[in-house]
């Protein structure tokens, strides 16, 4: 079975061009955590501790009551392509850049921070943007 990955290496996902906030915001948690809240929690609690694939599978598993260590479920999840973190509400709506290190592990970078400006201007890493919420 072919396995697809969403991991980027040495890449910075900048916020979407149409992101409505100029300062990063924590997504509301609520009674039933949203995808945004789960992505935020999983990345913020362990900066550079998980890959994009880890975050996306954990989000799927938590929403569907699947054990996080279920290798067969993870293989099945990645047997077909999955949207990468460019489609995450964190970069589209909540103002978070997502940095991928040399091993594909991710961390959040608030758009108003000096760290964000440094990463956005760094020619030594790849750059992409979060997907727009609306067509141009």
N, C-alpha and C positions, 0 to 999 in steps of 0.2 A: 504494500500500500504506500503510495507516494505521500510524503509529508511536506506540508507547506509551512513557511515561517513568516512571521511579521517582524522579525528582529532586524534592526539597523545597527551598523557598527560606526562609531565615531561620527555620529550625525546629530544635528540639532533640529528639532521640529519647532519652528517659530509659530506664534499664534496666527490664527486665520486673519486674512485682510479685513474681514467683516466682523471680527470679534467685538462685542458691544461694550466691553469693560476696558479701562485703562490701567487698572490695578487688579492683580490676581485675586480671586475669591475662592474660598473653600465651598464646594458644592454642599447644599443642605443635605443632612443625613436622612431625616425622616424615619418613619416606622419601617418602610420597605426601602432599603438603600437603592438608589438609582445607579445606573452604569457609571455616571460621573462620580458619584460618592464612593463607589467601590474602587474605581481606578485611582481616585485621589488617596483613599486610605491605603491601598496596597502599595502605592509608590511612596507616599509620604512617610509611612511607618518604617520603610527600609530603603532609603535612598541608595541607589546603585546596588541593591540587594537582589533585584529580580530583573529578568529580561522582559521585553514586550510580550513574548509568548507566555511567560509565567503569569503576567498581569491579566492577559486576555483569558487564559484558561481558568485562572482562579476566579475571575469575574463570572464566567460561564458556570463554573462548578458551584459557586456560592448561590447563584440565582436559581440553580436547578437541583440543589441538594445532593451534589456529587462529591465524594471525598476528594480532597485536593491531591492525594497521592495515588489516585486511580489512573495508572499508566495506560490502560486500555481505553478509558474515556478520553484521555488526553490525545492519544493516537487517533481516535475516531474524530475528535474535534478538529485536529489539524490535517485530517485526510483530505479536506477540501479547504480552499483558500478562505482566510478570515480577514476582515478589515483591520488594517494596522492602526497604531495609535494616532495617525494623522486624522482619523475619523472620530477620535475621542472628544467628548464635550469639553474636556479640560482645555484644549487648545482652541476649540471653536467658540465656546461660550464663556469660560471662566478665567481666561487670561494667563494660562500656564504654558510655558515652553517646556518641551520634554527633551532632555539631553540623554543620548545613548553613548556609553563609554566604549572602550576598545573591545570589550567582551559582550556588548549588546545590552548591558544592564542600564536601567533607566532611573532618572531623578527629575524632579520638578524644579522649574526655574521661573519665579514670578516675573512677569513682563516688565514691571517697573524697576527691577533691580539692576545694579551695576553688573552683576554676574550675567544677566540676560544680554545686556548691551555688549559685553565682552564676547560671549558665545556667538551672538548674531554677526559680529564683525570678524570672527576668527576664520581666516582662509584655510587653515589646516584641517578643518572638519567639513563634512558635507552638510548642506543646508536644504531643508524643505519646509513647507508650510503646512499647518493644519488645514484641513479642507474647509472651504467656505460653507456657510450655512445656506446661502442662497446663490442662485446663478448671478453672474455679473451682468 
